[in-house]
Structures are given as C-alpha cells and as structure tokens.
Amino acid sequence: MRKQPIQKEPEGAFSKRRILSNAEQSFFKLLKDSLPEYEIFSKIRLIDVIQNHAYKDGNRIIKKHIDFVVMDHSSLMAVAAIELDDSSHRNDENKCHDDVKDFYLGAAGIPIVRISTKEINHLSPIELKKRILTAKVSAIPYPSSSCNDDVEPENDSSRRKSGCAPAVVICALVLSSTAFLLHHFS
C-alpha cells in the first residue's frame, strides 16, 4: 500500500500568536510578583492537573483548560487554580463550563480562585497572595447535564467515529505527561 503524500498547507496558513490576552499577561506578571516562591503555569489543561482514576467524564475534562495554575516549586503539584472571569462568564453556557471546572478541581482537592478582570488593576501582590494561599477547596455538586456539549456520549457509535474511547485518550495523555516529567525532572 502506497503512503499518501503529506498535503502542504498554503503559504501563510499558520502563524504564531500570543497565548495570553493583555489582561491575562498583566495578571501573569502580578502573579509572578505575588508568588515568587511558586511556579506559575498558564493555559494548562485540566487533565494535566487532575488525575482521573475512574476514567469517567473524560470528554468533560479533556477539552478544558485553566487560565493559571500555582504549582509547588519542588513537587510541581497544584497549589491553586486561578480563573480570570470577564463579562462572558455571566452567560449560562460559560457558567456551566465554570461549574465543570470547579467540580473537578474541588474533587481533586485543588482550590480554585476566580478573579474578575475588573479586579486586576486594583489587587496588590500581597492581597493576591493572601487570597490564593488562603483559598479553600470548593465542594460544589456534580454539574448538571444541561451542559450537554461536554457530556460524554451515551452510545458507542459516537465513540467509534472518533477512533478511540475517551478512557484510552486519557490514559495516553497521563502516560505521556508522566514520561515527560520523569525524563525532565528525575
């Protein structure tokens, strides 16, 4: 069987882009100034911060990311998750997505701190540090099924279309993340 040649994308189809908005970039600097003894990661996937032992709800967590994660310097374990919320977080769909993140982070024992983008310019490094390090783990109920675009498919035919079951994808991601950490930090 002959391999198909790789199709080249048209010239200029891809370009680099900033990963942080102006507000996020400003907040990132404030975070680093507030917590110099911690590592700060941005735009990290939820599945990279929590371990899904039950392999349930894979579709609900695999596509989610967290704006910022404060990590312990030596263990690189999450100390807190931080979400910057702008006015778009007031609509029902985004509230549902926020509830999903809050639930899974709480279930994993990771406090989540939600900060309005309007607050960024009014927070001092000391206030921000206190708010993050004193945050409690939230215990919110399991997200409602009304957020149906994130719910794992009920029938197997939808899984077959994607090529593999969510549990397989999650296992692969966990193994690749673990291998990366062992290679770079052992």
N, C-alpha and C positions, 0 to 999 in steps of 0.2 A: 504494500500500500504506500503510495507516494504521500509525503507530507505536503500540506498546503503551505505555500509561501506566506510569510507574515505580511499582512497588509500594512503599508506605511500610512500614517496619518498625514493629512495635508499640512504643508508648511504653516507654522503658526497656530496649530490646533491646541497646543498646550503652552502654558507659561507659568512661571512661579507666581505665587500670591502670598500675601500676608496671612498668617493664621489667626492673628488677633485683630479685632477692631480697635479703633482709637481708644474707646472706653476700656476694653479688656487690657490693652497694652499699658494704659495708665494705671489700672488696678494691679497688674502684674508687678510693676515697679514698686507700688505701695506694699504689696505682699512681701516682696523680697526684702524691702527695708524694714518691715514689721517683724519678720521671722527669719533673721539671718542664720539661725541655728538649725533650720529645717530646709529640706529640698522642696522646691515648688515645681510641679508639673502642670502644663496647660493642655487643654483639649485631649484629655486622656479618656479612653473608652471605659465604660462602666465595667465591662467584663475583665478588664485588666486590673481592676481594683478589688473586685469581689470574686470569691470562688463559688461556683455553682455546683454544689455537691450532688444535688438531686437531678441535675440536667433538665429541670423543669423551667418553663418560661424562657427558653433560650432566645426566641425571637423578641421577647420584651426587653432583654438587656443587651443583646449583641450589637444593636444599632445605636445605642445611647452613648453619649459622651458627657463628661463632667468638665465644666469650664476650668476649674483649678483643683488640684489635689495637693494638700500639705502632707509631706512624707517625712517620717523619722529619718534623720541623716544616716544612721548606721544600718538600720534594718530595711530601709526603703518600704516600710509598711505605712499605709494611710493613717494619718492622724485626724484629718478632717477633709471633707469635700466642700468646695465653695462654688456656688452658682450665682452668677450675676443676672439679675432679673430686670428686664426692661418692660415697657408697657405691653409688649406682646404676650407676656406671661399671665395677663389677666383674662385672656380668652379661654373658653372651656377646653379646647384641644390641648393647648400648652399646659394648662393646669393639670390635665390628665397625665401628660408626659412628665411633669414635675412630680406628681404623686407616685408614678412608677419609680423614678429615681430615688425619691425619699424612702419609699418602702424597702427597696433592695439594699440601699446603704444602711438603713436602720437595722434591717435583718442581719447584716454583716457586722454590726457594731460600730459603724463609722458615722460620726455626727456630720450633718450637712448644715452649712451656714448659707442662708440666702441673703444676698445683699442687693438692694435696689441700685440701679445705675445712677440714680439721683443722689445716692449717699456717697459715692466715690470721692468727690471733691471735698466732703465735709468730715471724712474719717481721718483721725491721726493714726500714725503707726502704732501707738500704744493702745488706743481704743480698739483697733482692728485685731491686734494680737490677743487682747483680753477676750474679745468676742469669739475668736476662733478657738482659743485654748480652753475656754470655759463652756463651749457648746456641748450640749447633751445629745445623746442618741435619741432620735425621734422614734416613737412607736406608733406608726400610722397603720390603718387597716389595709388589707390587700386591695390594690387598685381595682376599681370596678371594671366590668367587662365592656362598659360603654366606650372605652378607648380601644375599639376593635381593630384598628390598624396595627396594633402592637401585639395582639393576642396570637399565640401560637396556633397554627392551623389545626382544625379538628380532624380532618380526613387526611389519609396518607397520600392521596393523589396529588395534593398540592406540594407535599414534600418531594415526591418523585420528580416533579417538574424542576425543582431547584437542584437536583442532583445528589443531595445528601441530607440526612436528617440533622436538625439543629444540634442535637447532642454530639454528633460527630464533629461538626464545625467547632463547637465549644471545646471539645477535647483537644482538637488540633491547635486551637488558639492558646489554651492553657499550657500544652506541651511546648509550643514554640516560645512562649513567654518565659517559661521555666528554663528552657535550654539557653535562651539569651542571657537571663540573669546569672545562671551558673557559669556560663562562659566568661562573662564580663566582670563578675564580682566574686569569684572564688579564688 
